[in-house]
Amino acid sequence: MAERAGVRRRSARRVLPAVALVAVLAGCADMEGLHRDGAAASVSPPEPLWPHSVPAPPGPEQQRGRPFVVPGIAPVASGDLRDVDPLAVVKADLAATEREDQGTGRLVDRRAAERVANCARAADCGVREPVLRDLTGDGRAELITAVDIDGRASEMRVYHVVAGRVMRVFSRRAVLEGVELAAGHLAIREPTSNDRFVYVSHYGWDGSMMALIELKLDTCRAVKQTSGIPCASASASASASPSRSPSPGGAV
């Protein structure tokens, strides 16, 4: 009997630590892993607005994002845009685009076309100084310029030579808060409705035109740190023109 009692006491001593360990682990789980934080936050799926309203496909006069042969410009045998008159190219392009636009304003702002129509000198009609840079990687420079419309909005253009023909491979109506070239990419900064942020659109050569490759929203502070050029202040933008800034879109 004494021997049997000793066995029971030894078994009890082995069981008690095990029970205590289970109790401790259960307590930890209760404190850290199994307690409730209250009702879980409800997650609602996106609510589509007007799901059955779909825009019609664009007609030819609305397709801004395509290469366009500039009419009325003599063939460029050298393939070098240094051999063409930049103002003549811009005038021919905007005049032809306005005719194609049929007064819709989708392809070109009529004020820009009218401004350059009878212009003798680029500086007199808001045509920016042309910039020649290789954007396609073929070793030949493209012609980059813009027509300032009203002190705020501008019509920006890039021209390229294909088989001797001058072609517009990029056009964009925008508030050009900044334009930069880096590694063959064209970066355009535009203001937003919040003066803390700026749209940054990156365009690159896709074999036939300058196409949108990245669109991001950045802070004015970050833009200033990388480029050294601060965003325009909201007050300055408002005093320049009461019109709203256009939303960023693809190359046109």
C-alpha positions in Angstrom: 0.0 0.0 0.0 2.8 2.4 0.8 4.4 1.6 -2.5 1.2 2.3 -4.3 0.7 5.6 -2.5 4.2 6.7 -3.5 3.5 6.0 -7.2 0.3 8.1 -7.0 2.3 11.0 -5.4 5.0 10.8 -8.1 2.3 10.8 -10.9 0.6 13.8 -9.3 3.9 15.7 -9.2 4.3 15.0 -13.0 0.7 16.0 -13.9 0.6 19.3 -11.9 3.4 21.1 -13.9 1.8 20.0 -17.2 -1.6 21.3 -16.1 0.0 24.6 -15.0 1.7 24.9 -18.4 -1.6 24.3 -20.3 -3.2 27.0 -18.1 -0.4 29.5 -18.8 -0.6 28.8 -22.6 -4.4 29.1 -22.5 -4.1 32.4 -20.6 -1.6 33.8 -23.2 -3.8 32.8 -26.1 -6.8 34.4 -24.4 -4.8 37.6 -23.8 -3.1 37.9 -27.2 -4.7 35.7 -29.8 -8.3 34.9 -29.0 -9.7 38.1 -27.6 -12.2 40.1 -29.6 -11.6 43.7 -30.6 -15.3 44.3 -31.1 -17.3 44.2 -34.3 -15.2 43.8 -37.4 -15.2 46.8 -39.8 -17.6 46.2 -42.7 -16.1 46.3 -46.2 -18.4 47.4 -49.0 -17.7 46.5 -52.6 -17.4 49.4 -55.1 -20.7 50.8 -56.1 -20.9 51.3 -59.9 -22.7 54.5 -61.0 -24.6 54.3 -64.3 -23.3 50.9 -65.2 -25.4 50.7 -68.3 -24.2 54.0 -69.7 -21.3 53.3 -72.1 -19.7 55.9 -74.4 -19.9 55.4 -78.2 -16.5 54.6 -79.9 -14.7 57.6 -81.1 -15.1 58.7 -84.7 -12.1 59.6 -86.9 -12.4 63.2 -85.9 -12.0 62.3 -82.2 -9.0 60.0 -82.5 -6.3 62.3 -81.1 -3.8 59.5 -80.4 -2.6 58.6 -83.9 0.3 59.8 -86.1 -0.6 62.5 -88.5 1.1 63.5 -91.8 1.5 67.3 -91.8 0.2 68.5 -95.2 1.8 71.2 -97.2 5.4 70.5 -96.0 7.9 69.7 -98.6 9.6 66.2 -98.3 12.6 66.3 -96.1 15.2 64.4 -98.1 17.8 64.4 -95.3 15.3 63.1 -92.8 16.6 65.8 -90.4 14.1 68.2 -88.9 16.8 70.8 -88.6 16.2 71.3 -92.3 12.5 72.4 -91.9 11.0 75.7 -90.7 9.4 74.9 -87.3 6.9 77.7 -87.5 5.7 76.5 -91.0 5.3 73.0 -89.6 3.2 74.2 -86.6 1.0 76.5 -88.8 0.3 73.7 -91.3 -0.4 71.2 -88.6 -2.8 73.4 -86.6 -4.6 74.6 -89.8 -5.2 71.0 -91.0 -6.1 69.8 -87.6 -8.7 72.6 -87.2 -10.3 71.5 -90.5 -10.4 67.9 -89.3 -11.7 68.9 -85.9 -14.9 70.4 -87.5 -15.2 72.9 -84.7 -15.5 70.3 -81.9 -12.3 71.5 -80.1 -11.3 67.9 -79.4 -8.2 67.9 -81.6 -7.0 71.5 -81.2 -8.0 74.7 -79.5 -9.3 77.0 -82.2 -7.6 80.0 -80.5 -4.2 78.4 -81.0 -4.9 77.8 -84.7 -6.1 81.3 -85.2 -3.2 82.7 -83.3 -0.6 81.1 -85.6 -2.5 81.4 -88.8 -1.1 84.8 -89.9 2.0 84.7 -87.7 5.3 85.8 -89.2 7.5 85.2 -86.2 7.1 82.4 -83.6 7.7 84.8 -80.7 4.8 87.0 -81.8 2.2 84.2 -81.7 3.1 82.2 -78.6 5.0 79.5 -80.3 7.7 78.3 -78.0 11.3 78.0 -79.0 11.7 74.6 -80.8 13.7 71.9 -79.1 15.5 69.2 -81.1 16.1 65.9 -79.3 16.2 62.3 -80.2 13.1 60.6 -78.7 13.0 57.6 -80.9 16.5 56.2 -80.5 17.2 56.3 -84.2 19.9 59.0 -83.9 17.8 61.7 -85.5 16.3 64.6 -83.5 12.5 65.1 -83.2 11.1 68.6 -83.1 9.4 69.5 -79.8 7.4 72.7 -79.4 4.2 74.2 -78.0 1.8 77.0 -78.7 0.7 79.0 -75.7 -3.0 79.8 -75.9 -4.1 82.1 -73.1 -1.2 82.4 -70.7 -2.2 79.1 -69.0 -3.1 76.3 -71.4 -0.9 75.3 -74.3 -1.0 73.0 -77.3 2.2 70.8 -77.3 3.5 69.0 -80.3 6.2 66.6 -81.3 7.2 66.0 -84.9 9.1 63.1 -86.5 10.2 62.3 -90.1 9.1 59.1 -91.7 10.2 58.4 -95.3 10.8 62.1 -95.8 7.4 63.1 -94.5 6.9 65.3 -91.5 4.6 63.5 -89.1 3.0 64.7 -85.8 3.6 61.9 -83.3 2.4 63.6 -80.2 0.0 66.4 -79.3 -1.4 67.4 -76.0 -3.4 70.3 -74.7 -2.3 70.9 -71.2 -1.3 73.4 -68.5 2.4 72.8 -68.9 3.6 73.3 -65.3 6.8 71.6 -66.3 8.2 69.6 -69.3 11.3 67.4 -68.9 13.4 65.0 -71.0 15.1 62.0 -69.5 16.4 58.9 -71.2 14.3 59.5 -74.2 11.2 59.9 -72.2 9.0 63.0 -72.2 7.6 63.9 -68.8 4.8 66.5 -68.4 3.7 68.0 -65.1 0.2 69.4 -64.8 -1.5 70.9 -61.8 -4.5 69.3 -60.0 -7.4 70.9 -58.1 -5.3 70.4 -55.0 -2.2 72.6 -54.9 -0.3 70.0 -52.9 -0.3 67.5 -55.8 0.7 67.4 -59.5 0.0 65.0 -62.3 3.2 63.6 -63.9 2.7 61.9 -67.3 5.5 60.0 -68.9 5.6 59.3 -72.7 7.9 57.1 -74.7 8.3 56.0 -78.3 6.3 52.9 -79.1 7.5 52.5 -82.7 5.0 54.9 -84.3 4.3 57.6 -81.8 4.9 59.0 -78.3 2.6 56.9 -76.2 1.6 57.2 -72.5 3.7 54.8 -70.5 3.1 56.0 -66.9 0.7 58.4 -65.2 1.2 59.2 -61.5 0.2 61.7 -58.9 3.1 63.2 -57.1 3.5 65.8 -54.4 4.8 69.3 -55.2 7.5 68.8 -52.6 8.8 65.7 -54.3 8.7 67.3 -57.7 10.7 70.2 -56.4 13.3 67.9 -54.8 13.8 66.0 -58.0 13.6 68.8 -60.6 14.3 71.9 -58.6 11.2 73.5 -60.1 8.3 74.0 -57.6 4.7 73.7 -58.5 2.8 76.8 -59.3 0.8 78.1 -56.3 -2.9 77.9 -56.3 -3.2 81.7 -56.1 -0.9 82.2 -59.1 -2.9 79.7 -61.1 -6.2 81.3 -60.2 -5.0 84.8 -61.2 -3.7 83.5 -64.5 -7.0 82.2 -65.7 -10.3 81.2 -64.2 -10.6 78.1 -66.4 -10.2 74.6 -64.9 -7.1 72.5 -65.4 -7.7 69.7 -67.9 -7.5 66.2 -66.7 -4.4 64.3 -67.9 -4.9 61.9 -70.8 -3.1 60.0 -73.5 -1.0 61.4 -76.2 -3.1 63.0 -79.0 
